[in-house]
Amino acid sequence: METSHAQALQLKHEGIDRRLRDELNRPAPDSAKIQALKKQKLRLKEEIALH
């Protein structure tokens, strides 16, 4: 069960990373959105490290 949870967190992390790259590649990236995505990504990374 724990492995499944860790995998779900990893998939979520990858999704946020993809959204972050997409936003950064836009002609006029939204800095507030980028900041929020980076915070989400960091929180997930910390949670993954605990598992």
C-alpha positions as CSV (number, residue, x, y, z in Angstrom):
1,M,0.0,0.0,0.0
2,E,2.8,2.4,0.9
3,T,4.5,1.8,-2.5
4,S,1.2,2.6,-4.3
5,H,1.0,5.9,-2.3
6,A,4.6,6.7,-3.2
7,Q,3.9,6.0,-6.8
8,A,0.8,8.2,-6.8
9,L,2.8,11.0,-5.3
10,Q,5.5,10.6,-7.9
11,L,2.9,10.7,-10.7
12,K,1.4,13.8,-9.2
13,H,4.9,15.4,-9.0
14,E,5.6,14.6,-12.6
15,G,2.3,16.1,-13.6
16,I,3.1,19.3,-11.8
17,D,6.5,19.4,-13.4
18,R,4.9,19.0,-16.8
19,R,2.5,21.9,-16.1
20,L,5.4,24.0,-14.8
21,R,7.4,23.4,-18.0
22,D,4.4,24.2,-20.1
23,E,3.8,27.5,-18.3
24,L,7.5,28.5,-18.5
25,N,7.4,27.8,-22.3
26,R,4.4,30.1,-22.9
27,P,5.1,33.5,-24.5
28,A,4.0,35.3,-21.4
29,P,4.3,33.0,-18.4
30,D,2.2,33.8,-15.3
31,S,4.7,34.3,-12.5
32,A,2.0,33.7,-9.8
33,K,1.1,30.4,-11.4
34,I,4.7,29.4,-11.7
35,Q,5.3,30.2,-8.0
36,A,2.2,28.2,-7.0
37,L,3.3,25.2,-9.1
38,K,6.8,25.3,-7.6
39,K,5.4,25.3,-4.1
40,Q,3.2,22.4,-4.9
41,K,6.1,20.5,-6.4
42,L,8.3,21.2,-3.4
43,R,5.6,20.0,-1.0
44,L,5.2,16.8,-3.0
45,K,9.0,16.2,-3.1
46,E,9.2,16.5,0.7
47,E,6.3,14.1,1.1
48,I,7.9,11.6,-1.3
49,A,11.2,11.8,0.7
50,L,9.3,10.8,3.8
51,H,8.1,7.5,2.2
